[in-house]
């Protein structure tokens, strides 16, 4: 007769996961960009928050976006969600803050490039050459010393909302951050997506001391590193378009 003491051991051997192994709770999202809402919805003025920051973090540790009512630029860097307000000050977002639009992923770089002096135009043309558009999303992280980063933010909007263009024209705040250490966080989306996601390069910035940042309009890096994470799957949480 089999000893009862052996039963737990045999059960462990039978389980495919195996005893003592740690199950990765984020495994389902490792090679996926999760997008909250769509670009046409955001552009059309659907600024209501869809998802809490605490839930967004289940889908990644790297990304960008904006909050309910466009109340701040969202930067997700190394697992921390920052809100950059209209004055350019960055603060950790609260778990219950709601997100109107975002793109996030679990960042695991596939390619690394060390770079010296490079402006935004050269950055884009270099990546177009080294990383041609093959129909996949690419998460991007660029960190180092920047000669300047030109960033923007907008003030919080109140219902009834206008369009995104109207919000930018009426209240866009542009700042030039000079001689600063920090990280560009974002994505390059494939042309095959059409207008569902922001086309091509979309980057936000967070300073090394996490005190400032914003949506990137232009930059020039003096020295740093580019990291690319090729991602084959896009998961979209569609907005509820209330009429």
Secondary structure, DSSP 8 states (H G I E B T S, - for coil): ---HHHHHHHHHHH-SS-TT----TTGGGTTEEEEES-HHHHHTT--S--EEHHHHTTS-SEEEEEEGGG-SEEEEETTEEEEE-TTSBEEE--TT-EEEEEEEE----SEEEEE-SEEHHHHHHHHHHHS---S-EEEEEEEEEEEEEEEEE-----SS---HHHHHHHH-EEEEEEEEEEEEEEEEE-GGGTTSS--EEEEEEEETTSSBEEEEEEEEEEEEEEEEEEE-EEEEE------
